[in-house]
Amino acid sequence: MRAGASVPKGIAAGYTKALRTIIDANVVTILVAFILFMIATGGVRGFAFTLGIGTLISLFTAVLATSAIMGALARTRILSSRHALGAQGEGRPWSIDFVGRSKGFFSASGMVILAGAIAIATLGINFGIDFESGTRIKAPVEQATSVDEVRETLTPLGLDDAEIQEVEEPELGENVFQLQTANLDPDEVTQVQAALDEEFGLSAADFSADSIGPTFGAQIARTAVIAVIASLLVLSLYIGLRFSFKFAVPVLIALIHDILITGGVYALVDREVTASTVAALLTILGYSIYDTIIVFDRIRENEPRMPRATFSQIVNRSMSEVLTRSLATSLSTLLPVGALLFFGGPTLQDFAFAIMIGIISGAYSSIFIAGPVLTLWKEREPQFVRRRRLVMKENGGVVPAYATGRMAAETPAAGADPDGLGPVEEKPLSDRQQIAAERRARRAQASGATATADAPPEVDEETDGDGGNGASQPKKPRSSNRRKKRHGR
């Protein structure tokens, strides 16, 4: 619409261009949900089913429902102006050198990951009973007391080594204690309840105890590892098929980056890792790759449009175009997640905490990690090495962050040759085709040939065959084919 299209045409064109990106981004989330549903058990499996159904509904509404609503509103006064859609003026493009500052971005991520690794090595990860097995008791007592007094009460029962902590769960009361210890049988749980009730007073209705055996805990841990590895492999395969396998490597690096940062944060804050954390971790993978696909799709779209720019310039322009969208998506997702974190129950809080860390890390990695890593790989290709040399030659030995002048020009009409690098087509050329085109262009320049070899010679309308004294007479071109035929005879 900023280029002059009407509001209805702009909306239709926007949905048409975004359709492929929307489908790609939602398919990866559905794949993650499917893997989680097939491998996980219990509540995590129920979450996977809900995630899959919700994603399908979201895909339907994004592709059909919202398109129809926007199309209908485009013909009303509500959206009759470009101002209603924020399409007035030239916009405010970002001018960050994402690729040029990649070393700083990599260093920042490295420092966070290093801090997390040190925390994991020294403090360890606080695995819950879902993974380590045991019995967990939540006891809301009536009298105000301390952890030491609760431990003294349980010492005669042989539970002096139990892990006891005071937790904040207002729905259960003001004084709530959580006990985690080795597996207890029902009689031992009853003894614990009686001892706490006698010493501090206990609300029997809110007293709860959960036990998980070692076999089930090991199964959950094994299932979590398999689910994460399977998700990484399937997502990488999908990216390789939809884009290219060179795009899959930065995606893997970005996803592992998000997993490491989430694990490190859990170790730093000593938060318990539960089955809900695994579900959140796989959701993080889906969200992170969703954001990365948006960036990579724009890079794939701009690459044939900028046939003379270096790959770093293509990436900078692509990320500057989608940065606002990525930030808006992340912030709008953080709002409901924050509500779950601050106002939800314990299970929802565990899930929301992991999701919040993953959203922040995923938004960062998709912009500042995946794109620069892809640039480091793609710029080694012969065509981009030649482009880089040409750009450095024209700019005094440096590569500007953004393409300028004719290097920034988008692809002209098919067959045009604006800069002597060979014919430009609307479709991107393969490496072999581009090398051949450049060789033909150099040979044509060396021999003084015209850009179009098969065009008829021009007619001189200013002069005739008598040196310009008579009427204008076109010169008849000689037929080289006829001479060849006569000599052949």
C-alpha positions, 0 to 999 in steps of 0.5 A, spaced: 500 500 500 505 504 501 507 503 493 500 506 491 496 500 491 489 500 494 487 498 501 483 491 498 489 490 493 494 491 499 490 486 504 489 481 498 496 481 496 499 481 503 495 475 505 497 471 498 505 473 500 504 471 507 500 464 506 506 460 505 510 463 511 503 462 515 503 454 513 510 453 514 510 456 521 504 452 523 506 446 520 512 445 525 508 447 531 503 441 529 509 436 528 512 438 535 505 437 538 504 430 534 511 428 537 509 430 544 503 426 543 506 420 541 511 419 546 509 423 552 504 420 557 499 423 562 498 430 562 503 432 557 500 428 552 493 432 554 497 438 553 500 436 546 493 434 543 490 441 546 496 444 542 495 440 536 488 442 535 489 449 537 494 450 532 490 447 527 484 452 529 489 458 529 491 456 522 484 456 519 483 462 522 489 466 520 488 463 513 481 464 512 477 467 517 481 473 518 482 474 511 475 474 509 474 479 515 479 484 513 477 483 506 470 485 508 472 491 512 477 494 506 470 496 503 468 500 509 469 506 512 473 502 518 479 501 513 478 506 507 484 509 509 491 507 509 492 510 516 488 504 519 493 499 517 499 503 519 501 504 511 502 511 511 508 514 509 515 511 508 515 507 514 521 507 519 526 501 517 531 499 522 538 500 520 542 495 524 548 492 522 545 485 524 551 481 521 556 486 522 555 486 529 554 478 530 560 477 534 557 481 539 551 477 539 555 471 539 559 473 545 553 475 549 549 468 548 556 465 549 556 469 556 549 467 558 550 459 556 557 459 560 554 462 566 548 457 565 553 451 564 557 453 571 551 453 574 549 446 572 556 444 574 556 447 581 549 447 583 546 442 578 539 441 575 533 441 580 529 435 578 522 433 581 520 427 583 517 426 575 524 424 574 528 422 580 522 418 583 519 419 590 514 422 594 512 429 595 507 432 600 504 438 601 502 440 608 498 447 609 499 448 617 495 452 621 500 455 626 506 459 623 512 455 624 519 454 620 522 449 616 527 447 622 521 446 626 517 442 621 524 437 620 524 436 628 517 434 628 519 429 622 525 426 625 522 421 629 519 418 623 526 417 620 525 423 615 530 428 618 534 428 611 527 430 607 527 436 603 523 441 606 521 448 603 516 453 605 512 455 598 507 460 597 500 457 595 495 462 597 489 458 595 492 453 600 493 457 606 498 462 609 503 457 611 504 451 606 510 446 606 512 442 601 516 435 603 520 431 598 523 424 600 524 417 598 518 413 596 513 412 602 508 407 603 501 409 605 502 408 612 508 412 612 504 418 609 499 417 614 504 418 620 507 424 617 500 427 616 498 425 624 505 428 626 504 435 623 496 435 625 498 434 632 504 439 632 501 445 628 494 443 626 493 441 619 487 442 614 486 435 612 482 437 606 488 440 603 493 435 605 496 432 599 501 426 597 504 424 590 508 418 589 512 416 583 516 410 583 523 409 580 521 405 574 516 411 572 521 416 573 526 413 569 521 412 563 519 420 563 526 422 563 527 417 557 521 419 554 523 427 555 530 426 551 527 422 546 522 427 544 527 433 544 531 429 539 526 427 535 523 434 535 530 437 533 531 432 527 524 432 524 524 440 524 531 440 521 528 435 516 522 439 514 526 446 514 531 442 509 526 440 504 522 447 504 528 451 504 535 448 503 539 443 508 544 449 509 538 453 512 537 447 517 544 448 520 542 455 523 536 452 525 539 447 529 544 451 532 538 456 534 534 451 537 540 448 541 542 455 543 535 456 546 535 449 550 541 451 553 539 458 555 533 455 558 536 449 562 542 454 565 536 459 567 533 453 571 539 452 574 541 459 576 534 460 579 534 453 582 527 452 579 524 445 579 524 441 572 518 437 572 514 434 566 510 441 565 517 443 563 518 438 558 512 440 555 514 447 555 521 446 552 518 442 546 513 448 545 519 453 545 522 449 540 516 450 536 515 457 537 523 459 536 523 455 529 516 459 528 520 466 528 526 463 525 522 461 519 519 468 518 526 471 518 528 465 513 522 466 508 524 473 507 531 472 506 529 467 501 524 472 498 529 477 497 535 473 495 532 473 487 530 480 488 537 483 489 542 479 484 548 484 485 548 484 493 552 480 498 548 475 502 550 479 508 546 485 505 540 481 503 540 478 510 541 485 513 535 488 509 531 482 510 531 482 518 530 489 518 524 488 514 521 483 519 524 485 526 518 489 528 513 483 526 518 479 530 518 484 536 510 485 536 509 477 536 513 476 541 511 481 546 503 479 544 505 472 546 509 474 553 502 478 555 498 471 556 504 468 558 506 473 564 498 472 566 499 465 567 506 466 571 503 471 576 496 469 577 496 461 575 497 455 579 503 451 581 503 447 575 501 453 570 507 457 573 512 452 572 510 451 565 509 459 564 516 460 567 519 456 561 515 458 556 517 466 558 524 464 558 524 460 551 520 466 548 525 471 550 531 466 547 527 464 541 526 471 539 533 473 540 536 467 537 532 467 530 534 475 529 541 475 532 543 468 531 540 464 526 541 469 520 548 471 522 550 463 522 547 462 515 551 468 512 557 465 515 556 459 511 552 462 505 557 467 503 562 462 502 559 460 495 562 462 489 557 467 487 557 470 493 564 471 493 564 474 487 559 479 489 563 481 495 569 482 491 565 487 486 562 490 492 568 491 496 571 494 489 566 499 488 566 501 496 574 502 497 575 495 500 569 495 505 562 492 504 556 497 506 551 494 511 546 495 506 546 495 499 546 502 496 545 505 489 545 499 483 547 494 488 540 495 492 536 495 485 531 489 485 531 485 479 529 488 473 525 485 467 527 478 465 533 479 460 535 485 462 543 486 463 543 493 467 550 492 470 554 487 465 554 481 470 549 477 465 542 476 463 537 477 470 531 473 470 526 473 475 527 466 478 534 465 482 539 462 477 543 456 480 551 457 481 552 453 474 548 458 470 550 464 474 557 462 472 556 461 465 552 467 464 558 471 467 562 468 462 558 470 456 557 477 459 565 478 459 566 475 452 561 479 449 564 485 452 571 483 450 568 482 443 564 489 442 558 484 441 551 487 443 547 485 449 542 482 444 545 477 439 539 476 434 536 483 434 536 486 427 541 491 425 538 498 426 536 502 420 539 509 419 534 514 418 538 520 418 542 518 412 541 514 405 546 511 401 548 517 397 551 520 403 545 524 405 543 528 399 537 523 397 531 521 400 532 516 407 533 509 404 534 504 409 540 499 408 539 492 406 543 488 411 547 482 408 545 475 409 551 471 412 547 465 411 547 466 404 554 467 403 555 460 407 551 456 403 554 459 396 561 457 399 558 450 401 556 449 394 
